[in-house]
């Protein structure tokens, strides 16, 4: 029986961790989790550079640049820079025609492109913060106003909520919308309320100039955003989170497109754990509370894998473990239900739940297939329709 409980812990700890985050993210007055007062600060003070790394994005880049230039913020206080990364199409020309400044960076890789752009920008004293935006994404019109309030309160880095733009295309995009409502909404909100670093998600994150100067973007792995978050943590920097504004991105529609993205994310997470978990762990004595939060964020397995483990335990384990496995399932269900409710996705929840088993096994197969067929997974753009 002891062995069954040890196996259950592999699924039980992540599932009840999600339940804890759900409770902390709930809109209830917790005096021990104060929110920063930001409304009293003057608005429109921070000077932004919106940096858009783009690899062969001629189809989307004009829309993204035009929307970025139309944000509701003093026009003199922001500009758009597109980094044409290993482009073989007209991305640079289209972006320039839409009103963006353009840098060319020939080697492929988003991390390298951002590092190059930030180094160039540090030579220019006329900005206070950079905001990274994917080339197929749009921001809420008031996003810079929200970020300005955060930076006026002393934030070193801020992540906006990262949400799905093409929600109602098919069941995969609907599930992705609810998944991101958890992963890039409820979870970082709770982490930020806990005083932990919320994390960055590669899209819709902003860095103060001092942060860019102190922590260069030398993250060139296949999940450079997770890697760079470890750099920030090890440098003593904290990422705030706000869902008062969002960045809206196009999600992959077809199964093969989703497979490319999920294999990159999950194999990249494993690579990051292997390379950074020991370094993070060494911070435990110096910064115990923050390090515990960072380790939870880094080590929590994909919830799809947790769900499979709990399902197996509910099927074959002794009865007490079966009950505990079902309680773990309930914790996960409550978490995603709250995420769907908070971000107005409840009408999709039942349909997403119905298609979730197929989605989970597609995701698992994509990762396992990638591990077998690609020993070294390099940077690869996720294709979109």
Secondary structure, 3 states (H helix, E strand, C coil): CHHHHHHHHHHHHHHHHHHHHHHHHCCCCCCCCCCCCCCCCCCCCCCEEEEEEECCCCCCHHHHHHHHHCCCCCHHHEEEEEEEECCCCCHHHHHHHHCCEEEEECCCCHHHHHHHHHHHHCCCCCCCEEEECCCCEEECCCHHHHHHHHHHCCCCEEEEEEEECCCCCCHHHHHHHHHHHHHHHHHHHHHHHCCCCCCCCCCCEEEEHHHHHHCCCCCCCCCHHHHHHHHHHHCCCCEEEEEEEEEEECCCCCHHHHHHHHHHHHHHHHHHHHHHHHHHHCCCCCCHHHHHHHHHHHHCCCHHHHHHHHHHHHHHCCHHHHHHHHHHHHHHHHHHHHHHHHCCCHHHHHHHHHHHHHHHHHHHHHHHHHHHHCCCCCCCCCCCC
